[in-house]
Amino acid sequence: MAQIPSQADILEWIRAHPEKSSKRDIAKAFGIKGAARIDLKQMLKELEAEGHLMQRRRRFNDPNSLPPVSVLQMLGPDSQGDMFAVPLEWEGTGHLPKILMRSRQGDPALGQGDRLLARLTPVPDEDSHQYTGQLIRAIGTNPKRLLGIFRLTAEGGRIVAIDKGEGKEWLVAADAAGEAKDGELVEAEQSGPKGRLGLPRARVVERLGDPSAPKAVSLIAIHQHGIPDAFPDAVMAQADAAKPATSKGRVDLTDLPLITIDPADARDHDDACCALLDEDPKNPGGFLLWVAIADVAHYVTAGSALDAEARKRGNSTYFPDRVVPMLPDRLSGDLCSLHEGVTRPCIAVEMKLSSTGEKLSHRFVRGLMRSPASLSYEEAQAAVDGDPSERAAPLVDTVLSPLFGAYAALKQAREARQPLELDLPERKIILSDSGKVASVNFSERLDAHRLIEECMVLANVAAAETLIAKQQPLLFRVHEEPSPEKLDSLRETAKSVGLVLAKGQVLQTRHLNQLLKVAAGKDESELINLSTLRSMTQAYYSSQNMSHFGLALQNYAHFTSPIRRYADLLLHRALVSAHGWATDGLSPQDIEMLDETAKHISETERRSMLAERDTTDRYLASFMSERVGNEFSGRISGVARFGIFVKLDETAADGLVPIRSLGREYFEHDADSQTLRGTDSGTVISLGQRVVVRLAETTPTTGGILLDLLELEDSKLQTRPRQRKIASASNRRGPKKGKSRKVTRKRQ
């Protein structure tokens, strides 16, 4: 009888022969017959249960690999013009794989949204894609949509795309214009193949009005990114019917001085805190720190219309002129908001701290609270600094001093833990009453901000630890450590400015903090902070606990913002179920859909981040449009094959210097060192260099800013005069940092 192969042998065979991975194929390959097939079947079941294999149509496959023939959906072309696709079905645990499509003579043109059947070939050791694909046949399309400006023509019209990355126009027939007027912002979808002049055909789906109207910028982002901004009638009716919570089943916390400290323009308050001196003689110098969070789970119950809409939105989205909330204002701005002097339901945690900030114990309660004050960060800081406002003065000794005392203890624990300490000032856009940008400010980072941040982090840790101990399903906030490729890129950047990030050790945040500390106060500080930020992975939600690298925490979940994040609402329900407080905890469907929900809300979070960033870019381009021709100082923040990106000192706006404007010589691009080198002059352009630029052009509808380079590290440059308006350059994005590309040589 043939010997049963090991698990490693089976996995190696399946990876090498994905098209021959049925139980019968495996048995034939290893000469397994008769009763031995039972042992093989058991081994395959064990591999499947452990997640090493996944059974698809009687075949066993590596869940982190794709079958040789897969259904794909096309993405748009990248900055190099290459066409990529992603699988429509992916059940692996890693990142969604990308497929570089290889076209053959006679293949039809492929566009974004097209669905197709393709034959795949794995590509080892390649960062930008994991497979190449060849078209077998197209199986349908998903019409591509875009936002743009409608321009009337004799034949009908054209739509000029406003999306970054769209450097083209679309043709619109007269009967497909939908009564759009010249200059209007419209939403359109592709209606046919390329027509005259090689432009795709489109039809107008919706007219959105004047693109230059005040506060139209965030409206563009809302439509562009598909953010739901109107609540269904059933959701509004449910919110309007909500009644204040009663004291039934709740602990009375109204005597605790739980104050809220928020931005001065905050409309809702979902967290409050206070600190009391611990009178336990076994804990000298310790504190009892309370953090109370709005009890949204009481009002938004599993399976309700409110719940379905909150899950759909995933989170609130914040723009300079408006908020697209996760919950209707009746809840977010009223019943769930911890307003001053009003009794509100909450879920609170009491945490016992040592004099050095160590959390000794904690307990959760479901209660009623009444905040004695709602302070702004600036107001709280001024009060403890000796300049209290009239309403803050009575709170200094009894409330604020103990709270800041607890923060002093927490700060010691933070320094011992060494979370990542990035120093990146927060930019805030101030709008006038008419909706135009009045100024761009940089927010001052106060101890009051750090106090609230530390209180919330500790409460989040306590929530995760409680649910783990009670074996209750939950969503963790996961932040994985940087990839080796991104760390190598960060080391190269540090090396280019004479700094060192040690290699050959298990990376910890304290190593990155040491690099940031050495760079602090130097010209290179901003570059190192930005490069460190870019080396980080994107945080996400998961039902599996894989720790939080940036915060240097093993157990971390989001508990403190259920008004604006669905993850926190689910965690509140988990606490309700774990403690048996009531029947409005996690439902069986909540638990069953936990993985799906984690993926969905991670995506909605990224969607909001992109929408907020695009809105900021457009506001900044509009603000800068009145200063075309002015000179600005800045620093090179990115180097690409097609030019360099410069972050301006005054506004932190990013602009592009196209490579065609750099001079009359060849420039070689080295992606590994992120440099451009002039082959005649030897001029090297690299990250972090100080520059002086002239603002050449702005495109507020896309957020594009074009610059001319005048000085590089205090040296005058002889650059090529700008001959014409470069409309599409601002819309192009370069390769991601850390990608390994060949050195390219571009004719100027």
Buried (B, 14 or more C-beta within 10 A) or exposed (E): EEEBBEBEBBBEBBEEEBEBBBBEBBBEBBEBEEEBBEEBBEBBEEBBEEEBBBBEEEBBBBBBBBBBEBBBBBBEBBBEEEBBBBBEEBEBEEEEBBBBBBEEEEEEEBBBBBBBBBBBEBBEEBBBBBBBBBBEEBEEBEBBBBBBBBBBEEEBBBBBBBBBBBBBBBBBBEEBBBEBEEEBBBBBBBBEEBEEEEBBBBBBBBBBEEBEEEBBBBBBBBBBBEBBEEBEEEBBEBBEEBEEBEEEEBEEBBEBBBBBBBEEEBEBBBBBBBBBEBEEEEBEEBBBBBBBBBBBBBBBBBEBBBBBBBBBBBBBBBBBBBBBBBBBBBBBBBBBBBBBEBBBBBBBBBBBBBBBBBBEEBEBBBBBBBBBBBBBBBBBBBBBEEEBBEBBEEBBEEBBBBBBBBBBBBBBBBEEBBBBBBBEEEBEBEBEEEBEBEEBEEEEEBBBBBBBEBBBBBBBBBBBBBBBEEEBBBBBBBBBBBBEBBBBBBBBBBEBBEBEBEEEEEBBBBBBBBBBEBBEEEEBBBBBBBBBEBBBBEBBBBBEBEBBBBBBBEBBBBBBBBBBBBBBBBBBBBBBBBBEBBEBBBBEEBBEBBEEBBEBBBEBBBBBBEBBEBBBBBBBBBBBBEEEEEEBEBBBBBBBBBBBBBBBEEBBBBBBBBBBBBBEBEBBBBBBBBBBBBEEEEBBBBBBBBBBBBBBBBBBBBBBBBBBBBBBEEEEBEBBEBEEEBBBBBBBBBBBBBBBBEEEEBEB
